[in-house]
Structure formats: structure tokens, C-alpha cells
Amino acid sequence: GAGVSQSPRYKVAKRGQDVALRCDPISGHVSLFWYQQALGQGPEFLTYFQNEAQLDKSGLPSDRFFAERPEGSVSTLKIQRTQQEDSAVYLCASSPWDSTNYGYTFGSGTRLTVV
Amino acid sequence: KQEVTQIPAALSVPEGENLVLNCSFTDSAIYNLQWFRQDPGKGLTSLLLIQSSQREQTSGRLNASLDKSSGRSTLYIAASQPGDSATYLCAVTTDSWGKFQFGAGTQVVVTP
């Protein structure tokens, strides 16, 4: 597609519920990032994929967070047993191979509210 | 650990004035620096990307400078318009994969 698409745009989950957030990157983009943005803050890195390989997951807050990109295109961020502190906007970004020269395109994000 | 700071946190100017937004970072070993715009409830829109070997980039009314040795970047927006109202974020990459470290942003309001 023309841009990075994320779904759903909004998600309300009851505490303890599992959620799955989807990211459709720009076709052909090799690199894919997930970021978490709390209200009034800049985005914080969660995890990075190069094609289907998850090369860095150092930003995942706990083992309740899991991300995958099995075929090197669509990615899913899963949060198990959601907690109130998980409430945030989750942003996905993708880039061609040479990301340091071309930068990243961000999706509009998924706003997760845990009640 | 890389720390990115943006000053001021908020800024309000009358239409037509020039905007000056500051970004500082603690580790000068960066690959690039990127300025983004974020509208309420929206994702990030890339404005300018400056490679570590560059001193500045320009696009229309926007100009961004980079002084890597002092760990500073400045975004200038000339002749501001109400449509420029948004939060502006700067981010640096410190690895070849392009992982960003973001500042907290400067919230800009341009009044008609």
C-alpha cells in the first residue's frame, strides 16, 4: 500500500485480556519497528525486525509482550494479560533496506486503553 | 545511554513569526537525525532527515541544522501559519539498523 497501515485504530481492553495489534508496512520494506508512546512523551523503542528476523527486542517491557513477523511483511504485536500501565499508543514504522539514508515511515498508531 | 532533550516543551507564537525548536543529544556518535511532526491522535510525519555528515537540510519553509560535535539540532520554521500547530519531535539513530531515540517533543501553537 501507499503507507504503513495499523489496525485497529482504537482498542479498549479489560485488564487481564489479551490483545493483538497489526501492522502492514509499505510493500517491500525490509525494516520494521514497533514503538510505544505514552501520553505527552516521545515514542519508546520496543522491537525491531529485519524481514522475518527479530534482531532486537530489548525494549519489550515484560514477557507479556510478544511480536512476530513470520513472512517478513505483516507484523503483529501481542500483549498478554494487559495491565493499566500498557495503555499507550503503539506505533509501527517501516523502511527500505537502507534505513539510515531514507528514514522511516510511521503508521497512525493503535491507541490501547486498558480499563 | 543516549538522551535526547527538546526545549522548550511548549511554544505559542502569533502567525507570521519564525519558529525555532531545539534538540540536544548526549552521544554524538549518531547515524542521522530526523525531525517529525505529530498531530493530535495521529502518527508521525517525517519532515527532514539529516545524515551525520550533513550540516543542514531544507524543505520549503523548514530548515534543520545539525552540529554533531556539540550534540545539537535546530528546526527553523519560517513565517509560521496556524496549520503549523502540532507537536514536533526529534529523533536520533545510534546504530546501523536505525533504532530511534526520541525527545519528548515541543508542542507548538500558532495563533491567527
Interface residues (C-beta under 8 A of the other chain):
Chain A: V4 Q6 S31 F33 Y35 G40 Q41 G42 P43 E44 F45 Y48 Q50 L55 D56 L91 A93 S95 S99 T100 N101 Y102 G103 Y104 T105 F106 G107 S108 G109 R111
Chain B: V4 Y31 N32 Q34 F36 G41 K42 G43 L44 T45 S46 L49 Q51 L89 A91 T93 S96 W97 G98 K99 F100 Q101 F102 G103 A104 G105
